[in-house]
């Protein structure tokens, strides 16, 4: 890995990018298969992947799961207005809640954006009321996702 950090970013060379592309296609692909595909040695692939893991470029390997197959039929995006100065602690509290899969600081009208999945309206109802009861939450704005056109988990390079 031709790693050189620039403002938090790690500089990757073409081989690193090709390795990431190969892993994006199939994260279970063996290093031996990647080496054959890219016409480099197995040791080179192993060293490059380990270096990208150490640098935090590759943070793990997970299965991509269809949440609806597990009964999560409702996905929501919730804007949260937080009492001044309490954004980080509030986000950390809400991130621990079951169903929450993303929490972001944001600009604009809402201090935080939260994304969550639920099995049914009753779970959603309980969750929204719990968020509103949080001591640092002033108000919320909930949007139910009707259809997902794209939900990419990989970073495409």
N, C-alpha and C positions, 0 to 999 in steps of 0.2 A: 504494500500500500504506500503510495506516495503521499503520506499524510502530512499535511501542513495546515495548521488551524488558522483560519481567518475569521475573526469576529464570531467565534463559536462554531463555524462550519469547518468540516474536514474536507480537504481537497483530495479527490479521488482521481486516479488515472483511468484510462479506457478499460484496462483489464479488471479493475475493481468494479466498474460500472457493468461490464459484461457478466461478472460473477453475480452481482445483485440482480440483473435481469434474469439470469438462469434460475436463481433461487426464487424470484418472483413467479416464474412459470411453475415451479414445483419445489417447495422448500424441503421436501423429503428426498430430493435428488442427491445421490451420493457424490462425494468429492471426486471420486474416480470418474463418474460420468461427466461431471462438469469439466474436469481436466481434459477428457477426450473431446468433448464438444468445443472447447476453447483452444485445443492444441497446445496445452502447457502441461507441466508435470503435476502429479498429485500433490507433491510437497509444496509447490507454488500456490495451488488453490488452498490447501490447508493453512499455510502461513498467512495468506491474504485474508481469508475469512476470520481467522483468529485475531489478526490485527484490527480488522473492522469491528469485531466484537469488543475488543479492549477499548477502542476509541469511541464506542457507543453508537457507531453507525448502524450495526446490527444489534438489536436489543433482545431478540428472542425469536422463537419459531412457534407459531400457533396454528391450529386448524382454523379455517374460515368456515364458520357455522351459520346456517340459515336460521335466524332466531324464530321465524314463523313456524318452522318444523318442531320447535320446542314449545310452541303454544304462545309465544309472545306476539300477539296480533295487533297490539297498539304501540306505536312509537310516537314520542312527543318531543318537541323542542320548547323549552321554557325559558323565557327571559325573566331575570330576577333583579329587582331593585333592592340594594342592600343599604342598611343604615351606614352612614359615613364612617369609613375607617375599619370596617369589619368584613371586607370582601374576602380576604384570604382565609380567615377562620371559618366563615360561612361556607365558602366553596369546599373546604376540607371536610366539614361536617356533612354536607349534602352529597359529596362524592362517595361517602361510605354507605349510602342507602342502597338497598337491593334494587336492581333494575337500572340504576344510573350507570351509563357507560361512557359519558364524556362530560367534562365541565371545563368551561373556558372563561377567562377574563375577556371583556369586550369593551369596545368603544360605543358611543351612541347612548340611546335612552336606557339600555339595560346594562347593569354592572357585570353581570355574569349570564352565561348561556349554559343551560344544562340539557342534556339529551338522555332520555330514559326509555325503557321498554316495559310493557305490562301485559299480563295475560288477558285482562278484561277492564271494563270501565270502572268497576268497583275498586280495583287495585289503584288505578289512576286517580280516582276520586280521593281515596285515603292519602295517597302520596301528595297530591296538590294541597290538601288541607294541612298535612304535616309540614310541608315547606312554608306555607303561610303562617303556621304557628311558631316557626323558628324565630327566636328572639331578635335576630339581626335582619330579618326579611321585612321590607316595607310593603312590597307588592310584587305580583308576578303577572306574566302574560303567557298563556299556554296555547300552543298550536299543535294539533294532532296531524301527524303525517298521514296523508291519504294513500299515496303511492310512492314507491321508491324507484326512480329511474336509474340512478347510479349510486352505489355505496361502496366506493373503492377503499379497501383496507391497506393496499400496498402503496408505497411511494414509487411511482413509475419514473425511471431515469432513462 
